[in-house]
Each structure stands twice: as C-alpha cells, then as structure tokens.
Amino acid sequence: MAHRVFGITGWKNSGKTTLTERLVTELVGRGWRVSTIKHAHHDFDIDKPGADSFRHRQAGATEVAIVSGRRWALMHELRNENEPTLDEVLARIAPCDLVLVEGYKREHHLKIEARRLEAKDRSPLTSNDPSIVAIASDHAVEGEQVPVFGIDDIKAIADFVEARTGLAAH
C-alpha cells in the first residue's frame, strides 16, 4: 500500500521544522499514526563521534542498526551509492496513516510552503511548483492562488492536510 504523503517545504529559516513538529503533535492527538522524513544536508550525523554505532560506520559497515527496549534506528552509509529517492525511502517506512516530508523541494507530492519574515530567502516557491497547495505564513500574503494559513493556525492546517490526503474520509 502506498503511503499518504504530505510535504512541508520552504527556504532556510522559514519555520519548516516547527510547523512539521506541531502538525505531528496535532495529527497524533487526533489518533493518526504519523511518520516523518526529513531531507538534510549531506554530512548530517545522528550519532556522536566515539559512540559504538559511529565506530561501526567508521570501520566500514554499510548499515548499522541500533536497538534498545525503547526504540531502534537503522543508518545506511551511502559510500559510493547515490542518495535514495523519496520513493525509495518511503518504501522502507513502516505502514502508517500519513508521512509528513520536510524538505524535498523538487519532489511532486502535495506540499504546504512555510514562510516567515526572518527567512533569508523569501521568494515564493508557489510560482514554480504546482504541487504546493497551501501556504503557512507569519505575515500577510497577497496574490496567491492557494489557501493561506497563519503559521500558528495548526488546527486549520491539520484539517486541510486531512482533507487533501483523504485522511478525513476514514
């Protein structure tokens, strides 16, 4: 079964992570199982130098699974492979009601564009991306063809996401 996917996109410092976090909280509070995928810069690390899993990767392991009684994580070191596509990552996500995807500006899933006055780049992404179906902004937005939400109106944004992804029908 294909996952329901909805994206949060925007320029650096536009509020993507906060919006994603708040949407997860709201949607989980409504009883949905939500997973997230975050696109990061190529050298990000989720384990610290010196940690056992870090040492395993440094030694050359391609995949390192860290497992405890509370959570597990699987890291895949790309070595000389290409970055996986969003579809390849989605294929590895366990079944859930919705996957929220932060980043991945160039992909074609439905997205909301986060906008904040303090973002370094404020040029609208909507003009070049027909898959952006709404905007969440901390300032007035004029001349757009898609719904505009206040970036803090999480309940209305969650209602919109439910409606656009078909969650509301379930």
N, C-alpha and C positions, 0 to 999 in steps of 0.2 A: 504494500500500500504506500502510495506517495505521501509524503508529509505535507500538511498545510504549512505554508511558509509566508511570513510577512517580514519586511525589512525596515530597518531604521538607518537612514543614510544622512549624510551632511558633511560639511567641511570640518576640519580640526577645530576643537573647542566649541562646536555647535550644540552640545548637550546630548549627543547620541547615547552615551553610556548611562547617564542619569535617566533619560527617557526609557531606555531599554529596561533598566533595573526597576523603575516604577511600574512599567507595563507588566513585567513578570509578576511583581507583587500583587497587582490588581487582578490579573487573569488567574493566577494560582488561587487567590482569595475567592474567586468565583467558581472554583472547583476544577479548573482545567490543568492538565499536565503539560507544562511548557518547558521546552529546551531552548538553548541559545547557541548560536555560532557567532564568534567574534573574529573578524578579519584583523590581523595585527601586522605590525612591521616585521620584516623577515627575521630579525635576530632576537625576537622576544624569548623569554625563558620562564617556565613555570616552576622550575626547581632551582635551588640556590647552589652555587659552586660549593663543592665539598659534600653535598648530600649524596647518599648512596645511589639514587637514581641518576643523578648528574654524572657520577663516576662511571656508571654503567654505559651511559651515552658517550662519554668521553673516550671510553675504551673501545667504542666502535659498534655497540648494539644498534640495530635499526629500530626496533620497537622496545620500549620499556614500560611495563605495567607496574603501577604502584597500587597495592591493595591493602586495605585495612578493614576493620569491622564497621567503619562508618562511611567510607567512600572508596572508589577506585578511579584511577586515571590511566589513560594509555597515551604515551607520547610516541610519535613516529618521527624519527630523524630522516629528513629527505635525502641526505648525502648528495647524490648526483641526479635525483629524480626531480621532475617539475612539481611545482606547487599543485596540490589536488584542486580540481574544480569544485565549485559549491555543490554540484550534483554528487560528486564522489564523496564529499564529506557528509552530505545528507543521507547517503546510502548506509553510512556507519552509525547514524543516530538511532537510538532505540525508539520504538513506537511511542508516540505522544500525541497530544491534541494539536499542538502548534509549535513550530520552531520559529523563534524570533532571530533574525540575522542582522547583526550590527556590522555595518561597513558594506563591502562588495558593491560599490557604486555602479560598476559596469554590468552587473547581472540584471536579469529581466523579470525577477519576481516583483510582486506588489510591494511598494515601499512608502514610508512617510519620511519627509525631509525635515530634519531638525534644523532650526535657525535660531541663533542667539546673537544679540548685538556685539558681544565680545569675541565672536569668531573672527579669526584672521582674514579668511576669505568669505565674503558674504554674497558672491554672485549666485543667483538662483540656479539650482540644478534642474528644476522643473522644465526649463525651456529645451533641454536636450534629452530628457528622459521621460518618455510616456508612461513608464511603469511607476512613476511617483504619483500616487493617487490622493495625497493629502500633505499638508504642511503643519508642523507644530512649531510655534514661534513665540518668542518672548517680547515681540514688538509688532506693531501694525504692519500688515502685508497687503499691498494693493495689486490689482490687475492679474490675479492668478485665476486659472480655470478649475482649480481643485479646492476642496474644502480646506479652510484654515482654522486650526485649533490653537487655543492658548497652550503653551508648552506644559503648563501645570494642570490642565484640564484632563487628568488621566482617565477619569471615568468615561468621559465622552470619547476620548481616543480609543479606549478599550472597547467601547460599544461599536465604534467604527471598524476596528480590527475584527471583532467577532462577526460583524455583518459582511465585511468584504471577503473573509476567508471561509465563510459558511459555518463557522462555529455556532453562531446564533441559532441555526436551524436544528441543532442537536440537543 
